[in-house]
Amino acid sequence: MKKTNKKRPYKKRTTVTKRKRSSLSVKRRYKRKENKFLQFTTRALRLGMLFGVSAFIIYMLFKPEDRSKNQEQTIIEELPAPPVDSMEEFDFVEEVTPNINTMSTTEKLNYSLNKIFKSYNINETWIKRKTRAIRIQLPPELPAEIIVFDIIQTVKKLGLKCINSKENLKRSHSTLMVVSKKDTLFTIFFSKNKDIQRPTGKIAIIIDDFGYYENKAIKSFLEFEYPITLSILPGQKHTKVIAQKAKQHGKQILLHLPMEPKQGRVEDTEFTILTTLSEEQIAARVKKALDVLPDAVGVNNHMGSKATENEAVMAAVFKELKRHNKMFIDSKTTLNSVSPGVAALYNLKFLQNATFLERGKNEEKQHIRNKLKLAAKIAERKGKVVIIGHPYQETIEVLKEELPKLEKQGFIVVPVSELVEGG
């Protein structure tokens, strides 16, 4: 048989034209360049991050002191030594508020009345109870009307009524009956006794570290209705403005003089009192600082645990203060301060801080409340007390809450100079 040669089907050969080949090669070259660019960018970012982290660590290790935060360092870096009247002497047990919903009407009334009497610092021995009669003796300076007003407001909230409120001005007697719909619950008799007196005293509150800045808290202290004393640092950004505003608001001011501490750092300015300075240099710095704040009634130390332990340094400071007729308040940042003895040698007007209100910024409000209770106890015992706080929001909020209560109990908030002038 004859072999038949089958013709293979013709397939058109696909050829890559020079143009296509050239475009593919361009794409490959572009891709290679793109990969190299991405690799370069990634490496650059990694190096940048490495340098950034390294720079941050070096900065944190060797960063310069932020002078605007020295108001926090006053307490945090240099804790004041505990004063003679320390917190341990007084037992500040938190009062547990009972669940009044479980009480009877009479129990609710009795609890509310006791709370009112306590708020006015009325001694329990002045209160005599017999069945439904309550007889209360009051000191001459405490008017019965203000207590009666509080009782009436409280009684209304309990759904009760007050009737037959009588007042005998000649005999200094007042009577108030508290009744329910069915019965008379209590009859309260008030009488004046000139032989009794509430244990009260004068409290001077110094607020340190003004001059660094102006903010909401600073404004609140300036506008605060009570006569607190503001202590202003010399040579700070807002020193002069704060001094002017303090004068406008009738606030007494002190010069908050920077002094050398044992630990931490203090502003090394032309006003700072260092233990390495001569007597003449110290006198010149004190005078220069007083010239900045001529309305200051006196001086208290900013930090200064090292300086206030040095007799020669404090003698130089006190000589200059005596020349200018200024008082000195020892902030008491060390237990070993020589200030009281040196001040006595120069017959300088002198006071000493009893306690700081805070341990640092963002202090718990209850801690500040306890320190105010401590101040009240010292004022009861000694007749007067000086305490120091700082221009923090928590501090002004607690003062707004607690000072009216202390005033109600008979305590008087006074400018610091009154404790020297009036005793």
C-alpha positions as CSV (number, residue, x, y, z in Angstrom):
1,M,0.0,0.0,0.0
2,K,1.2,3.4,-0.7
3,K,1.9,5.6,2.3
4,T,-0.1,8.7,2.2
5,N,1.7,11.7,3.6
6,K,-0.7,13.7,5.6
7,K,-0.1,17.3,5.7
8,R,0.2,18.8,9.1
9,P,-2.1,21.7,9.7
10,Y,-0.4,25.0,9.4
11,K,0.1,26.8,12.6
12,K,0.9,30.4,12.5
13,R,4.0,31.0,14.4
14,T,3.6,33.6,17.1
15,T,6.5,35.8,17.1
16,V,7.3,38.5,19.6
17,T,8.0,41.6,17.8
18,K,10.8,43.7,18.8
19,R,8.4,46.2,20.1
20,K,6.7,43.7,22.5
21,R,10.0,42.4,23.7
22,S,11.3,45.8,24.4
23,S,8.1,46.7,26.4
24,L,8.4,43.5,28.5
25,S,12.0,44.2,29.3
26,V,11.1,47.8,30.3
27,K,8.5,46.3,32.7
28,R,11.0,43.9,34.2
29,R,13.5,46.7,34.7
30,Y,10.8,48.9,36.2
31,K,9.8,46.1,38.6
32,R,13.4,45.6,39.7
33,K,13.8,49.4,40.3
34,E,10.5,49.4,42.2
35,N,11.6,46.5,44.5
36,K,14.9,48.3,45.1
37,F,13.0,51.5,46.0
38,L,10.7,49.6,48.5
39,Q,13.7,47.9,50.1
40,F,15.5,51.3,50.4
41,T,12.3,52.9,51.9
42,T,11.8,50.1,54.4
43,R,15.4,50.3,55.5
44,A,15.2,54.1,55.8
45,L,12.1,53.8,58.0
46,R,13.7,51.2,60.2
47,L,16.8,53.3,60.7
48,G,14.6,56.4,61.4
49,M,12.7,54.5,64.0
50,L,15.9,53.3,65.6
51,F,17.4,56.8,65.7
52,G,14.1,58.2,67.0
53,V,13.9,55.7,69.9
54,S,17.6,56.2,70.7
55,A,17.2,60.0,70.7
56,F,14.1,59.7,73.0
57,I,16.0,57.5,75.5
58,I,19.0,59.9,75.5
59,Y,16.6,62.9,76.0
60,M,14.8,61.2,78.9
61,L,18.1,60.4,80.6
62,F,19.7,63.8,80.2
63,K,16.7,66.2,79.7
64,P,17.0,69.6,81.4
65,E,14.8,70.4,84.3
66,D,11.4,71.9,83.5
67,R,11.2,74.9,85.7
68,S,7.5,75.3,85.1
69,K,7.0,72.1,87.1
70,N,8.9,73.0,90.2
71,Q,5.7,73.6,92.1
72,E,5.2,69.8,92.0
73,Q,8.8,69.1,93.0
74,T,8.3,71.2,96.2
75,I,6.3,68.4,97.7
76,I,7.3,65.4,95.6
77,E,11.1,65.8,95.8
78,E,11.3,67.4,99.2
79,L,8.7,66.0,101.6
80,P,8.2,68.2,104.6
81,A,9.2,66.7,108.0
82,P,6.2,65.8,110.1
83,P,5.2,68.7,112.3
84,V,5.0,68.4,116.1
85,D,1.3,68.0,115.9
86,S,1.3,65.0,113.6
87,M,-1.6,63.2,112.0
88,E,-1.0,60.2,114.3
89,E,-2.2,62.3,117.3
90,F,-5.7,62.4,116.0
91,D,-8.0,59.6,115.0
92,F,-9.7,60.5,111.8
93,V,-12.3,57.7,111.5
94,E,-14.5,58.1,108.5
95,E,-18.1,58.6,109.6
96,V,-20.3,55.9,108.3
97,T,-23.7,57.3,107.1
98,P,-26.4,55.0,108.3
99,N,-29.2,53.9,106.1
100,I,-31.9,56.3,107.1
101,N,-34.5,54.4,105.0
102,T,-34.6,51.7,107.7
103,M,-35.1,54.2,110.5
104,S,-38.4,55.3,112.1
105,T,-39.4,58.9,111.8
106,T,-38.3,59.7,115.4
107,E,-34.9,58.0,114.7
108,K,-34.5,60.0,111.5
109,L,-35.2,63.2,113.3
110,N,-32.9,62.4,116.2
111,Y,-30.1,61.6,113.8
112,S,-30.6,64.8,111.8
113,L,-30.7,67.0,115.0
114,N,-27.4,65.5,116.3
115,K,-25.8,66.2,112.9
116,I,-26.9,69.8,113.1
117,F,-25.6,70.3,116.7
118,K,-22.3,68.7,115.7
119,S,-21.9,71.0,112.7
120,Y,-22.0,74.0,115.0
121,N,-19.4,72.5,117.3
122,I,-21.9,72.3,120.2
123,N,-20.4,70.3,123.0
124,E,-22.4,67.2,124.0
125,T,-22.2,68.3,127.7
126,W,-24.3,71.4,126.7
127,I,-27.1,69.2,125.6
128,K,-29.6,67.6,128.1
129,R,-32.3,65.2,126.9
130,K,-35.3,64.1,128.9
131,T,-38.0,62.0,127.1
132,R,-39.2,64.4,124.4
133,A,-37.4,67.6,125.6
134,I,-34.0,68.7,124.5
135,R,-32.4,71.6,126.4
136,I,-29.3,73.2,124.8
137,Q,-27.0,75.8,126.3
138,L,-25.2,78.0,123.8
139,P,-22.2,80.3,124.1
140,P,-22.9,84.1,123.8
141,E,-21.4,84.4,120.3
142,L,-23.6,81.6,118.8
143,P,-27.1,82.9,118.0
144,A,-30.0,80.3,118.3
145,E,-31.7,81.7,115.2
146,I,-29.2,80.2,112.8
147,I,-29.6,76.8,114.4
148,V,-33.4,77.0,114.4
149,F,-33.3,77.9,110.7
150,D,-31.3,74.7,109.9
151,I,-33.6,72.6,112.0
152,I,-36.7,74.0,110.2
153,Q,-35.2,73.2,106.8
154,T,-34.3,69.6,107.9
155,V,-37.7,69.0,109.5
156,K,-39.4,70.0,106.2
157,K,-37.4,67.4,104.3
158,L,-38.6,64.7,106.7
159,G,-42.2,65.7,106.1
160,L,-42.6,67.1,109.6
161,K,-43.5,70.6,110.9
162,C,-42.0,73.1,113.3
163,I,-44.5,75.2,115.4
164,N,-44.5,77.5,118.4
165,S,-41.1,79.0,117.7
166,K,-40.7,81.5,120.5
167,E,-37.9,83.8,121.5
168,N,-37.4,85.6,124.7
169,L,-34.8,88.3,124.0
170,K,-34.6,89.5,127.6
171,R,-33.9,86.0,129.0
172,S,-32.0,84.8,125.9
173,H,-34.3,81.8,125.5
174,S,-35.7,80.2,122.4
175,T,-38.2,77.4,122.0
176,L,-39.1,75.2,119.0
177,M,-41.5,72.3,118.7
178,V,-41.2,69.6,116.1
179,V,-44.5,67.8,115.4
180,S,-45.8,65.1,113.1
181,K,-49.5,64.8,112.0
182,K,-50.3,62.9,115.2
183,D,-47.9,63.9,117.9
184,T,-45.2,66.3,119.2
185,L,-41.9,64.6,118.7
186,F,-39.5,67.0,120.4
187,T,-39.5,70.4,122.1
188,I,-36.2,72.1,121.9
189,F,-35.2,74.8,124.4
190,F,-32.2,77.1,123.7
191,S,-30.6,79.2,126.4
192,K,-27.4,81.4,126.5
193,N,-24.7,80.6,129.0
194,K,-21.9,83.2,129.2
195,D,-19.6,80.8,131.1
196,I,-19.2,78.4,128.1
197,Q,-17.2,78.9,124.9
198,R,-16.7,76.8,121.8
199,P,-13.1,75.6,121.3
200,T,-12.2,77.4,118.2
201,G,-9.2,79.3,116.8
202,K,-7.7,81.2,113.8
203,I,-6.5,79.4,110.7
204,A,-4.1,81.0,108.2
205,I,-3.9,79.2,104.9
206,I,-0.9,79.9,102.6
207,I,-1.1,78.8,99.0
208,D,2.5,78.4,97.6
209,D,4.0,78.5,94.1
210,F,2.1,81.3,92.3
211,G,3.9,82.9,89.4
212,Y,4.6,79.8,87.2
213,Y,1.4,80.1,85.2
214,E,-2.2,81.2,85.0
215,N,-5.0,78.7,84.7
216,K,-8.5,77.9,86.0
217,A,-7.3,76.8,89.5
218,I,-5.1,80.0,89.9
219,K,-8.2,82.1,89.0
220,S,-10.3,80.3,91.5
221,F,-7.8,80.9,94.3
222,L,-7.6,84.6,93.4
223,E,-11.4,84.9,93.5
224,F,-11.9,82.8,96.6
225,E,-14.0,84.6,99.1
226,Y,-11.9,83.6,102.1
227,P,-8.8,85.6,103.1
228,I,-6.2,83.1,102.1
229,T,-2.6,84.2,101.6
230,L,-0.8,83.7,98.2
231,S,2.9,83.1,98.1
232,I,4.5,84.2,94.9
233,L,7.8,83.2,93.4
234,P,10.0,86.1,92.2
235,G,11.2,86.3,88.6
236,Q,8.7,83.9,87.0
237,K,6.6,84.5,83.9
238,H,3.4,85.5,85.7
239,T,4.9,86.9,88.9
240,K,3.9,90.5,88.4
241,V,0.5,89.8,86.9
242,I,-0.4,87.5,89.8
243,A,0.7,90.1,92.3
244,Q,-1.4,92.8,90.7
245,K,-4.5,90.5,90.5
246,A,-4.0,89.5,94.2
247,K,-4.0,93.1,95.1
248,Q,-7.2,93.7,93.1
249,H,-8.9,90.8,94.9
250,G,-7.8,91.9,98.3
251,K,-5.5,89.0,98.9
252,Q,-2.4,89.2,101.1
253,I,0.8,88.0,99.5
254,L,4.1,86.6,100.6
255,L,7.5,86.3,98.8
256,H,8.1,82.6,98.1
257,L,11.9,82.7,98.3
258,P,13.7,79.8,96.5
259,M,16.2,78.2,98.9
260,E,18.7,75.4,98.5
261,P,17.3,71.9,99.3
262,K,19.2,68.7,100.4
263,Q,17.6,66.7,97.6
264,G,16.2,67.7,94.2
265,R,16.8,70.9,92.4
266,V,15.5,74.4,92.9
267,E,15.6,77.3,90.4
268,D,19.2,78.6,90.2
269,T,18.1,82.2,89.7
270,E,19.4,85.6,90.8
271,F,17.0,85.3,93.8
272,T,17.9,81.8,95.0
273,I,19.5,81.5,98.5
274,L,22.4,79.0,98.3
275,T,24.6,77.9,101.2
276,T,27.7,78.7,99.2
277,L,26.9,82.4,99.1
278,S,28.4,85.1,101.3
279,E,26.4,87.1,103.8
280,E,26.5,90.1,101.4
281,Q,25.4,88.0,98.5
282,I,22.4,86.6,100.4
283,A,21.4,90.0,101.6
284,A,21.5,91.4,98.1
285,R,19.4,88.5,96.7
286,V,16.8,88.9,99.5
287,K,16.6,92.7,98.8
288,K,16.3,92.1,95.0
289,A,13.4,89.6,95.5
290,L,11.6,92.0,97.9
291,D,11.9,94.7,95.3
292,V,10.1,92.5,92.8
293,L,7.2,92.1,95.3
294,P,7.1,95.2,97.4
295,D,3.6,94.5,98.7
296,A,4.6,91.2,100.3
297,V,4.0,91.2,104.1
298,G,6.7,88.6,104.5
299,V,8.6,85.6,103.2
300,N,8.3,81.9,103.3
301,N,10.8,79.4,101.9
302,H,10.4,77.5,98.6
303,M,12.1,74.1,99.3
304,G,15.2,75.0,101.3
305,S,15.7,72.0,103.6
306,K,19.5,72.6,103.4
307,A,19.4,76.4,103.7
308,T,17.1,76.4,106.7
309,E,19.4,74.0,108.6
310,N,22.3,76.5,108.2
311,E,22.5,79.2,111.0
312,A,24.8,81.5,109.0
313,V,22.5,81.5,106.0
314,M,19.3,82.1,108.0
315,A,21.0,84.8,110.0
316,A,21.9,86.7,106.8
317,V,18.3,86.2,105.5
318,F,16.7,87.4,108.8
319,K,19.0,90.5,109.1
320,E,17.8,91.7,105.7
321,L,14.1,90.9,106.5
322,K,14.4,92.8,109.8
323,R,15.7,95.8,107.9
324,H,12.6,95.7,105.7
325,N,10.2,94.9,108.6
326,K,9.1,91.7,107.0
327,M,8.0,88.5,108.8
328,F,9.2,85.0,108.0
329,I,7.1,81.8,107.8
330,D,9.2,78.6,108.0
331,S,7.6,76.2,105.5
332,K,9.2,73.4,107.6
333,T,10.6,71.3,104.8
334,T,13.0,69.8,107.4
335,L,12.6,68.7,111.0
336,N,16.1,70.2,111.8
337,S,15.3,73.8,110.8
338,V,17.2,76.4,112.8
339,S,14.8,79.2,111.8
340,P,12.9,79.5,115.1
341,G,16.0,80.0,117.2
342,V,17.7,82.4,114.7
343,A,14.4,84.4,114.3
344,A,14.3,84.8,118.1
345,L,17.8,86.2,118.2
346,Y,16.9,88.9,115.8
347,N,13.4,89.5,117.3
348,L,11.9,88.8,113.9
349,K,8.2,88.2,113.4
350,F,8.0,84.5,112.9
351,L,5.5,81.7,112.3
352,Q,5.9,78.0,111.4
353,N,3.9,75.8,109.0
354,A,2.1,73.0,110.9
355,T,1.4,70.8,107.9
356,F,1.1,70.6,104.1
357,L,-2.4,70.0,102.7
358,E,-1.1,67.7,99.9
359,R,1.6,65.2,99.2
360,G,1.7,66.0,95.5
361,K,-0.4,67.0,92.5
362,N,-3.8,65.1,92.0
363,E,-4.0,64.5,95.7
364,E,-7.0,62.6,97.0
365,K,-9.6,65.0,98.4
366,Q,-10.1,62.9,101.6
367,H,-6.4,63.4,102.4
368,I,-6.8,67.2,102.1
369,R,-10.0,67.1,104.3
370,N,-8.1,65.2,107.0
371,K,-5.3,67.8,107.0
372,L,-7.9,70.5,107.5
373,K,-9.3,68.5,110.4
374,L,-5.8,68.4,111.8
375,A,-5.5,72.1,111.4
376,A,-8.8,72.6,113.3
377,K,-7.5,70.4,116.1
378,I,-4.3,72.4,116.4
379,A,-6.2,75.7,116.3
380,E,-8.5,74.4,119.1
381,R,-5.4,73.6,121.2
382,K,-3.2,76.5,120.5
383,G,-5.6,79.2,119.3
384,K,-4.0,79.5,115.9
385,V,-2.4,77.5,113.1
386,V,-0.6,78.0,109.8
387,I,-1.0,75.5,107.0
388,I,0.3,75.4,103.5
389,G,-1.3,74.2,100.3
390,H,-0.6,74.5,96.5
391,P,-2.6,75.8,93.6
392,Y,-4.2,72.5,92.6
393,Q,-7.8,72.1,91.4
394,E,-8.4,69.4,94.1
395,T,-7.2,71.8,96.8
396,I,-9.5,74.7,95.9
397,E,-12.5,72.3,95.5
398,V,-11.9,70.9,99.1
399,L,-11.4,74.4,100.5
400,K,-14.7,75.5,99.0
401,E,-16.5,72.5,100.5
402,E,-14.8,72.5,104.0
403,L,-14.1,76.1,105.0
404,P,-17.8,77.0,105.4
405,K,-18.2,74.0,107.7
406,L,-15.2,75.1,109.8
407,E,-16.6,78.6,109.9
408,K,-19.9,77.2,111.1
409,Q,-18.1,75.5,114.0
410,G,-16.6,78.9,115.0
411,F,-13.2,78.8,113.3
412,I,-11.9,81.9,111.6
413,V,-9.8,82.0,108.4
414,V,-7.4,84.9,108.6
415,P,-4.6,86.4,106.6
416,V,-1.2,85.1,107.9
417,S,-0.1,88.5,109.2
418,E,-3.0,88.5,111.6
419,L,-1.5,85.6,113.6
420,V,1.5,87.8,114.3
421,E,-0.2,91.1,114.8
422,G,-3.2,89.8,116.7
423,G,-1.6,86.8,118.4
